[in-house]
Amino acid sequence: MLWITKPTGRQPTKIELALNVQMTTYVYASLQPEFWAFQPDLYNTLIDYPRRPIWYHMDKVKEIDAGPRDEADFNRLYRVAETASRAIEADIFMPDISGDTCTFCSFTDECTSVSVVSHKLKDDYNFEEDEASF
């Protein structure tokens, strides 16, 4: 299990957590051998252990499952990093696609960065956490 701690404040929605690029980055990193460089034996022991990012609500002392990450999420992460790299090289502004505004954006259907995870934008996306806690 991967634990993410956030400062106190507003609790994110399920959609925000499902599309959160930072959490995807942590899950992806934990699957790489370099992440375990100081404990290489743990890599072999834990490589098949499922990773689920957790958002910790410090005000309510509550853990919130941020949803599974899969190959589509990692592909989206790769595209974000590639786009950021090209934007830096060109010295231009890069829009934020962290998922915070995906449900409000009028270009969600055409967006190549969110199209692979558009199933997470549906209201009925099933998390193991019960609906009442959100």
BAFI-554825 format. One line per 4 residues: number of its first residue (from 0); for each residue y negated, z, x negated of N, C-alpha, C. Coordinates in steps of 0.05 Angstrom, whole numbers, plus 5000, padded with zeros to 4 digits. Atoms other than C-alpha are relative to their C-alpha. Example, Ala and Ser with C-alpha at 12.3 -4.5 7.8 and 13.67 -1.06 7.14 Angstrom:
0 = 5024:5000:4982:5090:5156:4754:4976:5000:4982; 5024:4999:5016:5021:5143:4727:4978:5014:5015 .
% end
This chain:
0 = 5023:5000:4984:5000:5000:5000:4975:5000:4983; 5025:5002:5015:4930:4984:4976:4979:5015:5016; 5020:4984:4986:4875:5033:4993:4972:4992:4992; 5028:5007:5004:4803:5013:5001:4983:5022:5012 .
4 = 5017:4979:4990:4749:5066:5008:4972:4988:5004; 5027:5010:4994:4682:5049:5040:4982:5024:5005; 5018:4979:4994:4620:5092:5045:4997:5004:5030; 5004:4994:4972:4601:5124:5111:4982:4979:5013 .
8 = 5016:5019:4986:4569:5081:5164:5015:4987:5023; 4989:5014:4978:4586:5030:5217:5029:4991:4994; 4972:5008:5003:4660:5016:5228:5002:4970:5005; 4998:5029:4996:4676:4942:5218:5019:4993:5023 .
12 = 4982:5009:4979:4710:4902:5273:5026:4990:4987; 4974:5010:5009:4782:4877:5267:4996:4972:4986; 5004:5026:5011:4756:4807:5254:4986:5001:4973; 5014:4996:5026:4709:4830:5198:5021:5009:4979 .
16 = 4980:4991:5019:4767:4866:5165:5021:4978:4994; 4980:5021:5004:4815:4807:5174:4989:4978:4982; 5012:5021:5016:4766:4760:5140:4986:5010:4975; 5014:4988:5022:4740:4807:5087:5011:4989:4973 .
20 = 4992:5013:5025:4743:4769:5021:5006:5021:4978; 4996:4979:5021:4738:4832:4978:5028:5012:5003; 4973:4988:4997:4802:4861:5008:5021:4979:4993; 4981:5021:5007:4837:4794:5000:5002:4999:4969 .
24 = 5000:5000:5030:4816:4796:4926:5017:5022:4989; 4984:4977:5010:4847:4865:4916:5030:4995:5004; 4972:5006:4995:4912:4844:4949:5011:4979:4980; 4991:5021:5018:4916:4781:4908:5003:5010:4971 .
28 = 5000:4989:5027:4899:4818:4843:5025:5017:4996; 4977:4982:5004:4954:4869:4855:5027:4985:4998; 4976:5016:5002:5005:4812:4858:5002:4986:4973; 5000:5014:5026:4987:4787:4788:5010:5019:4978 .
32 = 4990:4983:5022:5022:4813:4725:4978:5012:4983; 5022:4989:5016:4955:4822:4690:4989:5026:5012; 5010:4976:4987:4936:4875:4741:5016:5025:4990; 4982:4978:5009:4994:4917:4715:5003:5002:4970 .
36 = 4998:5002:5029:4980:4906:4641:5005:5027:4987; 4996:4973:5012:4978:4981:4627:5025:5014:5009; 4975:4990:4990:5041:4994:4666:5019:4977:5008; 4984:5024:4993:5084:4931:4661:5026:5005:5015 .
40 = 4976:4994:4985:5146:4965:4687:4995:5003:5030; 5007:4998:4972:5110:4979:4752:4998:4973:5014; 5002:5027:4988:5098:4905:4763:5027:4992:5011; 4973:5008:4991:5173:4891:4767:5010:5018:5023 .
44 = 4991:4981:4980:5184:4953:4809:4986:4995:5027; 5016:5001:4976:5128:4940:4859:4994:4971:5010; 5007:5027:4993:5124:4864:4862:5007:4992:5028; 4992:5007:4973:5162:4859:4927:4991:5021:5021 .
48 = 5010:4980:4981:5128:4920:4958:4977:4988:5016; 5021:5013:4984:5084:4897:5017:4973:5013:4995; 5028:4990:5003:5009:4903:5007:4985:4996:5026; 5017:5001:4977:4963:4919:5065:4974:5014:4993 .
52 = 5026:4987:5006:4889:4932:5053:4994:5020:5023; 5008:4979:4982:4864:4996:5086:4971:5005:4997; 5028:4992:5000:4792:5010:5105:5000:5029:5008; 5001:4971:4995:4779:5085:5103:4973:5007:5012 .
56 = 5024:4992:4987:4728:5111:5153:4995:5029:4993; 5005:4973:5010:4698:5172:5118:4989:5019:5020; 5011:4983:4979:4660:5197:5178:5021:5012:5019; 4979:4992:4981:4721:5200:5223:5026:5008:4986 .
60 = 4976:4994:5016:4771:5213:5167:5024:4985:5012; 4980:5017:4987:4813:5155:5191:5005:4975:4984; 4992:5025:5014:4851:5097:5159:5002:4978:5020; 4999:5023:4982:4844:5028:5190:5013:4977:4985 .
64 = 4985:5022:5012:4894:4974:5173:4983:4975:5003; 5017:5023:5000:4854:4912:5153:5016:4974:5005; 4984:5023:4993:4911:4865:5170:5014:4987:4976; 4984:5012:5023:4961:4825:5128:4984:4978:4987 .
68 = 5011:5023:5015:4941:4775:5075:5023:4982:4993; 4978:5019:5005:4981:4712:5065:4988:4976:4983; 5008:5023:5017:4977:4645:5028:4974:4987:5010; 5025:5012:4989:4922:4619:5075:4976:5016:4991 .
72 = 5022:4983:5009:4879:4679:5057:4994:4996:4970; 5003:5004:5029:4891:4668:4982:4988:4972:4995; 5013:5026:5003:4873:4594:4990:4971:5001:5007; 5028:4996:4993:4809:4614:5025:4985:5013:4977 .
76 = 5012:4986:5022:4794:4662:4968:4995:4980:4977; 5003:5020:5021:4805:4606:4918:4977:4981:5005; 5022:5018:4993:4757:4560:4955:4973:5014:4998; 5025:4985:5003:4705:4615:4958:4992:5002:4971 .
80 = 5006:4997:5028:4710:4627:4883:4992:4973:4988; 5007:5027:5010:4708:4552:4869:4972:4992:5009; 5027:5007:4990:4647:4542:4913:4979:5017:4987; 5019:4983:5014:4612:4602:4882:4995:4991:4972 .
84 = 5003:5010:5027:4625:4575:4813:4983:4975:4999; 5017:5024:4999:4596:4507:4831:4971:5006:5007; 5027:4992:4992:4536:4540:4864:4985:5012:4977; 5012:4988:5023:4522:4581:4802:4992:4979:4979 .
88 = 5006:5021:5019:4527:4520:4757:4976:4983:5009; 5021:5017:4990:4479:4482:4803:4975:5016:5006; 5023:4982:4996:4432:4542:4809:4990:4998:5029; 5007:5001:4971:4434:4540:4886:5010:5024:5015 .
92 = 4992:4978:4983:4442:4590:4942:5027:4994:5012; 4974:5003:4987:4512:4601:4968:5001:5017:5025; 4998:4984:4975:4521:4623:5041:5022:5021:4998; 4981:4978:5000:4559:4688:5053:5022:4993:5021 .
96 = 4978:5005:4981:4628:4673:5084:5019:5023:5000; 4983:4976:5001:4654:4744:5081:5014:5005:5027; 4988:4996:4974:4672:4739:5154:4983:5015:5019; 5018:4983:4984:4615:4782:5179:4988:4984:5023 .
100 = 5014:5015:4979:4584:4725:5219:5017:4976:5010; 4984:5023:4992:4642:4676:5229:5002:4997:5031; 4998:5003:4971:4648:4692:5303:4975:4991:5014; 5026:5008:4989:4574:4677:5314:4991:4973:4991 .
104 = 5009:5025:5013:4569:4614:5272:5008:4977:5018; 4994:5024:4984:4565:4548:5309:5016:4980:4985; 4985:5019:5016:4601:4513:5252:5028:5010:4994; 4973:4988:5005:4665:4555:5254:5022:4979:5002 .
108 = 4979:5020:4996:4706:4496:5280:5001:4980:4977; 5001:5020:5021:4683:4450:5224:5003:5012:4972; 5002:4986:5026:4681:4502:5168:5027:4999:4985; 4975:5002:5015:4733:4488:5114:5008:5027:4988 .
112 = 4993:4974:5011:4729:4560:5089:5013:5018:5020; 4988:4982:4980:4748:4593:5154:5022:4987:5016; 4981:5014:4983:4792:4539:5186:5029:5010:4995; 4973:4992:5005:4855:4564:5152:5006:5028:5010 .
116 = 4995:4973:4988:4846:4634:5181:4987:5003:5027; 5014:5000:4973:4815:4614:5248:5017:5016:5020; 4984:4984:4981:4874:4647:5283:4992:5029:5000; 5009:4973:5001:4844:4713:5261:4974:5005:5016 .
120 = 5025:4997:4985:4781:4699:5301:5006:5004:5030; 4993:4997:4972:4819:4703:5367:5000:5030:5008; 5002:4972:4991:4809:4766:5408:5027:5014:5001; 4974:4988:4997:4884:4776:5415:5015:5003:4973 .
124 = 4987:4997:5026:4898:4778:5340:5013:5028:4998; 4985:4975:4997:4951:4832:5335:5001:5015:4974; 4998:4982:5022:4941:4889:5287:5018:5023:5010; 4983:4977:4992:4988:4949:5287:4984:5024:5009 .
128 = 5018:4978:4991:4928:4995:5299:4995:4995:5030; 5004:5003:4971:4918:5008:5374:4971:4993:5006; 5026:5011:4993:4859:4975:5408:4979:5022:5006; 5018:4978:4993:4828:5041:5431:4985:5011:4976 .
132 = 5012:4988:5024:4812:5062:5359:4976:4983:4991; 5022:5017:5008:4763:5004:5352:4979:5001:5022 .
% end
